[in-house]
Amino acid sequence: MKILILGAGQVGTSVAENLVSEHNDITVIDTDGARLSVLQDRLDLRGLMGNGTHVSTLQEAGAADADLFISCVTADESNLVACKIAKKVFNVPRCIARVRSSEFLDHEELMAEDGFDVDHLICPERSVTRYIEKLVEIPEALQVVDFAGGRVCAVTVRAAAGSPLADQPIQTLRERLPGADVRIIAIFRNNRLVPPEGDTRIEPGDEVLFLANTRHVRQIIRELREGDKRVKRVMIAGGGNIGLRLARGISDQCDVKVIERNRRRCEFLATQLPSRSLILNGDATDENLLEDENVAEMDLFLALTSDDEDNIMSSLLAKRMGARRVIALIGRKSYGELMEGGRIDIAISPSEATIGELLRYVRRGDVVSVHRLRHGVTEALEAIAHGDAKSSKVVGRRIEDIGLPQGATIGAVVRQDEVLMAHHDTVIESDDHVIVFVAHQRLIAQVEKLFQVSATFF
């Protein structure tokens, strides 16, 4: 696939890293030559210096025969204009624009053919906010992602010493919860992937990734660790787009305090949030401010500014002062991997939270959702099976007969309102939502082909 990416910033770089490994022909456009040079040295792609809202630049980039155009520069307006040019002038089949303003998200009619003509919008701030809201809802989890409209969840939990499953083989879970719809997908031990077999023992400190019917998630978590108290008191450092979205989303069930350095932004936040939310003008790395605002009584402290170092420092300070749990937004992948699991409970990468939303539109076949799990170690796809036994490679076949590549696993099948944990003899039917986990990105193309129907189906 020939892909043009406008913008070599954090999101654009992350997109390029993920797609270049799948043997796509990628060109990245940016006005910063030094940034492009670094990208070209690291990745097998072409860099083009220029303004992506100019017809001549897109022509030089090869837009005339591109399959996909992704615009993710900082300015929403530039992304929308670039997509319009790519579609109108060069007839690019699919155009995706990154936007930050909710104004565009709330008025998707503007993206129609007679408007900006954008096929899909992605919003990193919205993706990160949804990601965090799940962690607020299930405070014991390190990661929570939904499938099939919320009927199935993939949850990662760190096993605790003294829990019922600590030092026990995986098969013990089925014996303890015979009626629960659950499957353990992976175990991460000391940052290494441990293949889960029936006799594999779960050790304290292991990160256990399981797939389960959403109704049974709480039961399963209690087998791995003691349930945490419900999150009621939250302190947010940073009142930017993410901080505002999150505060607005959780203010009904939590007491929220927002610390924002910019006074004018504080005044704006006060007009956007309920009166019961407290807006504080100050620096979240100020120990005296945190002490005055009783950070030690917080169930959750979230560092959501645009500065990695500030987020790390304020999170470490909040944890040392007694905050029960801290989450930091950290853009640099190496920083996040270094800090998570120590004094910082969870490090969230904005690009990783966003990439799944974008990959959904890049994947072939009818892919409903894509999620990157545990810092990209594994990827989960929710694909819809179409066709019949003649036109499809999966419909009408038992899972053991499908011919999945080694390293790919079907975790569950959702058939209307019924959740079926996958077994070797489970038969896939047309319109089933099939949740597939792959251990390596290079396997993605093979899995996608399985869910593509032949031309005779149409």
Beta strands, then each sheet from edge to edge (+ up, - down):
strand 1: 2-6
strand 2: 25-30
strand 3: 46-49
strand 4: 68-71
strand 5: 94-98
strand 6: 120-122
strand 7: 141-147
strand 8: 152-158
strand 9: 168-169
strand 10: 182-189
strand 11: 192-194
strand 12: 201-202
strand 13: 207-213
strand 14: 233-237
strand 15: 255-260
strand 16: 278-281
strand 17: 300-303
strand 18: 326-329
strand 19: 346-348
strand 20: 367-373
strand 21: 378-384
strand 22: 408-415
strand 23: 418-421
strand 24: 433-438
sheet 1: 3+ 2+ 1+ 4+ 5+ 6+
sheet 2: 7+ 8- 13+ 10- 11+
sheet 3: 9+ 12-
sheet 4: 16+ 15+ 14+ 17+ 18+ 19+
sheet 5: 20+ 21- 24+ 22- 23+
end
